[in-house]
């Protein structure tokens, strides 16, 4: 078990998918090649079909690289589970791996003014011996001026530990930015592999999860907005079942100085005795018309209703603090630069700096 703190606004657990679930072994290299062949022509024909300055058929490409520098790091001792260990790992969003290196490549293609297709490929080096690959596809379409529907398929491949997929469908409502609402339903199917005492790979355990989500953002005034989100997870596994919930509240206020202030709170609970609370604070400032800076802070603490956790974790639970600075710079009309620096410390003897560099280009 390795410890991680979930970043604000990213509270959805990464659930991923396995094409082999249909009973057929699909070559991963063939899948990547097929996606590349499908997208390559779109990048070249986008200009030929562009309509006006809006770029209805435009192609947007994003490349991102993240590196983590640990000044202090120690793996926590494993907690002897009194409940299914696979479900424990899958349902607690703050128990996961910190990627030491991560690279992301994303293409978003517009097909006219109301339809878009997004493909994403991400590879993470979790440790020197363990890598993780993620494939993501999202198709969205405006059915009315204020309503949008979308479908998502996501697949993860982490050799010798985890593979699985996620299928999701959702709806979004946007009333001129004044009222925003969204609802979705996801099906998640994961195979988690255990390790035998001799280090060999053990049997795979199957966990299926049903995950509804509801969110709403409402502008109280022209400068203040309130956002709420609920996520539920009903997991059914070969070793037992579990239910968890995540509640998120966001309050945003915009000042005449072109400054935005955001206050957030995230609560997590499940029926196997894990609870957590993560309040956050962010200030965003327009420095120039093409330059934005953000500074955010987040505190996280959790507790385990399991006596075994007291001997495995320092102070019987996880407490952490993180401070992040983010800069977004519009270099030219079609090119945007992202820079991020984050400092993270926890009571589990983990201290690190995370550096992120990203470029987004509109073809």
ChimeraX attribute file (.defattr): number of C-alpha atoms within 10 A of each C-alpha:
attribute: neighborCount
match mode: 1-to-1
recipient: residues
	/A:1	12
	/A:2	14
	/A:3	18
	/A:4	18
	/A:5	25
	/A:6	18
	/A:7	14
	/A:8	18
	/A:9	12
	/A:10	8
	/A:11	18
	/A:12	13
	/A:13	15
	/A:14	15
	/A:15	22
	/A:16	24
	/A:17	25
	/A:18	21
	/A:19	18
	/A:20	13
	/A:21	14
	/A:22	8
	/A:23	7
	/A:24	8
	/A:25	10
	/A:26	13
	/A:27	10
	/A:28	11
	/A:29	8
	/A:30	10
	/A:31	12
	/A:32	12
	/A:33	10
	/A:34	11
	/A:35	13
	/A:36	12
	/A:37	10
	/A:38	10
	/A:39	17
	/A:40	10
	/A:41	10
	/A:42	16
	/A:43	18
	/A:44	13
	/A:45	13
	/A:46	19
	/A:47	15
	/A:48	9
	/A:49	14
	/A:50	17
	/A:51	14
	/A:52	8
	/A:53	6
	/A:54	9
	/A:55	18
	/A:56	20
	/A:57	24
	/A:58	26
	/A:59	25
	/A:60	18
	/A:61	20
	/A:62	18
	/A:63	19
	/A:64	18
	/A:65	17
	/A:66	19
	/A:67	18
	/A:68	18
	/A:69	14
	/A:70	14
	/A:71	11
	/A:72	12
	/A:73	14
	/A:74	12
	/A:75	11
	/A:76	15
	/A:77	13
	/A:78	13
	/A:79	16
	/A:80	13
	/A:81	13
	/A:82	10
	/A:83	14
	/A:84	15
	/A:85	14
	/A:86	22
	/A:87	25
	/A:88	16
	/A:89	15
	/A:90	19
	/A:91	22
	/A:92	18
	/A:93	19
	/A:94	22
	/A:95	17
	/A:96	16
	/A:97	15
	/A:98	16
	/A:99	19
	/A:100	17
	/A:101	20
	/A:102	20
	/A:103	18
	/A:104	16
	/A:105	15
	/A:106	17
	/A:107	20
	/A:108	21
	/A:109	23
	/A:110	21
	/A:111	19
	/A:112	15
	/A:113	14
	/A:114	14
	/A:115	18
	/A:116	20
	/A:117	18
	/A:118	19
	/A:119	20
	/A:120	19
	/A:121	18
	/A:122	18
	/A:123	20
	/A:124	22
	/A:125	18
	/A:126	16
	/A:127	13
	/A:128	8
	/A:129	7
	/A:130	13
	/A:131	18
	/A:132	19
	/A:133	17
	/A:134	20
	/A:135	19
	/A:136	19
	/A:137	19
	/A:138	17
	/A:139	17
	/A:140	20
	/A:141	19
	/A:142	17
	/A:143	11
	/A:144	10
	/A:145	11
	/A:146	13
	/A:147	15
	/A:148	18
	/A:149	19
	/A:150	18
	/A:151	18
	/A:152	16
	/A:153	21
	/A:154	24
	/A:155	24
	/A:156	24
	/A:157	20
	/A:158	17
	/A:159	13
	/A:160	16
	/A:161	16
	/A:162	19
	/A:163	26
	/A:164	24
	/A:165	26
	/A:166	23
	/A:167	18
	/A:168	18
	/A:169	18
	/A:170	18
	/A:171	18
	/A:172	18
	/A:173	19
	/A:174	15
	/A:175	12
	/A:176	9
	/A:177	11
	/A:178	13
	/A:179	16
	/A:180	17
	/A:181	18
	/A:182	18
	/A:183	18
	/A:184	18
	/A:185	17
	/A:186	20
	/A:187	21
	/A:188	24
	/A:189	24
	/A:190	26
	/A:191	22
	/A:192	20
	/A:193	18
	/A:194	18
	/A:195	13
	/A:196	10
	/A:197	8
	/A:198	7
	/A:199	8
	/A:200	10
	/A:201	13
	/A:202	15
	/A:203	12
	/A:204	18
	/A:205	16
	/A:206	18
	/A:207	21
	/A:208	21
	/A:209	24
	/A:210	17
	/A:211	20
	/A:212	18
	/A:213	18
	/A:214	16
	/A:215	18
	/A:216	17
	/A:217	20
	/A:218	17
	/A:219	17
	/A:220	13
	/A:221	10
	/A:222	9
	/A:223	12
	/A:224	16
	/A:225	18
	/A:226	18
	/A:227	18
	/A:228	18
	/A:229	19
	/A:230	17
	/A:231	21
	/A:232	18
	/A:233	22
	/A:234	17
	/A:235	21
	/A:236	17
	/A:237	18
	/A:238	13
	/A:239	13
	/A:240	13
	/A:241	17
	/A:242	18
	/A:243	18
	/A:244	20
	/A:245	19
	/A:246	21
	/A:247	17
	/A:248	21
	/A:249	18
	/A:250	19
	/A:251	18
	/A:252	18
	/A:253	18
	/A:254	17
	/A:255	11
	/A:256	7
	/A:257	9
	/A:258	10
	/A:259	16
	/A:260	18
	/A:261	18
	/A:262	18
	/A:263	17
	/A:264	19
	/A:265	20
	/A:266	22
	/A:267	17
	/A:268	20
	/A:269	19
	/A:270	19
	/A:271	12
	/A:272	18
	/A:273	11
	/A:274	18
	/A:275	19
	/A:276	21
	/A:277	18
	/A:278	22
	/A:279	18
	/A:280	21
	/A:281	18
	/A:282	19
	/A:283	18
	/A:284	19
	/A:285	18
	/A:286	15
	/A:287	12
	/A:288	10
	/A:289	8
	/A:290	13
	/A:291	15
	/A:292	17
	/A:293	18
	/A:294	18
	/A:295	18
	/A:296	19
	/A:297	19
	/A:298	21
	/A:299	18
	/A:300	22
	/A:301	18
	/A:302	18
	/A:303	18
	/A:304	17
	/A:305	14
	/A:306	16
	/A:307	13
	/A:308	15
	/A:309	19
	/A:310	15
	/A:311	14
	/A:312	15
	/A:313	17
	/A:314	16
	/A:315	13
	/A:316	17
	/A:317	19
	/A:318	21
	/A:319	20
	/A:320	19
	/A:321	18
	/A:322	20
	/A:323	18
	/A:324	18
	/A:325	17
	/A:326	16
	/A:327	17
	/A:328	18
	/A:329	17
	/A:330	17
	/A:331	12
	/A:332	10
	/A:333	9
	/A:334	11
	/A:335	16
	/A:336	18
	/A:337	19
	/A:338	17
	/A:339	17
	/A:340	18
	/A:341	18
	/A:342	18
	/A:343	17
	/A:344	20
	/A:345	19
	/A:346	22
	/A:347	15
	/A:348	19
	/A:349	13
	/A:350	18
	/A:351	19
	/A:352	16
	/A:353	17
	/A:354	18
	/A:355	16
	/A:356	18
	/A:357	16
	/A:358	18
	/A:359	18
	/A:360	18
	/A:361	16
	/A:362	16
	/A:363	16
